[in-house]
């Protein structure tokens, strides 16, 4: 990683045959070889797993790994899309530490993976003496239709629980932030995907009324780096 973004490893190109069992994808490399790659994305990947589309894979030299390849990017007509859900947390943390997120600037310490209650962890806590602690939960967003970015792409009871936890922390005097990182470049506005998870959409609207903040950023993506880019407007109705 650099202060500007998350550096991708060297990538190999191919085309997607199919994604299945959530964490597997069959790929035909440009060499003609067919491989099974790890798909580091547990969502439905609606609109992001199009057979025949160009994809980019990284390759691990770890002898203990069953699947040597990891699916990193896919190209659809509108944009490149980042597939790897492990990147957003690292990328957002890096951006906050380098004061690239205006809404979350001015803190002295950023800690990842914070246990906030017996059964809940949130992604980040930001601290500075004299300021309330700021808890941040980061969500990876890859569903975009007609310029509208939406989350979630599948029903998420876990995501609903995170909203409840942020609301509880706000009621105790802390800041609570839900951060949606859009790993593609064709979104103009963000809204919750009520047609997929109406409970999540309703809860998001409710917790915002009770003081939970929403931060949105899209990304700049090429085959070498993914970087945080622009804020987008939020439409909750």
Secondary structure, 3 states (H helix, E strand, C coil): CCCCCEECCCCEEEEEEEEECCCEEEEEECCCCEEEEEECCCCCCCCCCCCCCEEEEEECCCCCCCCCEEEEEEECCCCEEECCCCHHHHHHHHHHHCCCCHHHCCCCEEEEEEEEECCEEEEEEEECCCCCCEEEEEEEECEEECCEEEECCCCCHHHHHHHHHHHHHHHCCCEEEEEEEECECCCCEEEECCCCCHHHHHHHHHHHHCCCEEEEEEEEECCCEEEECCCCEECCC
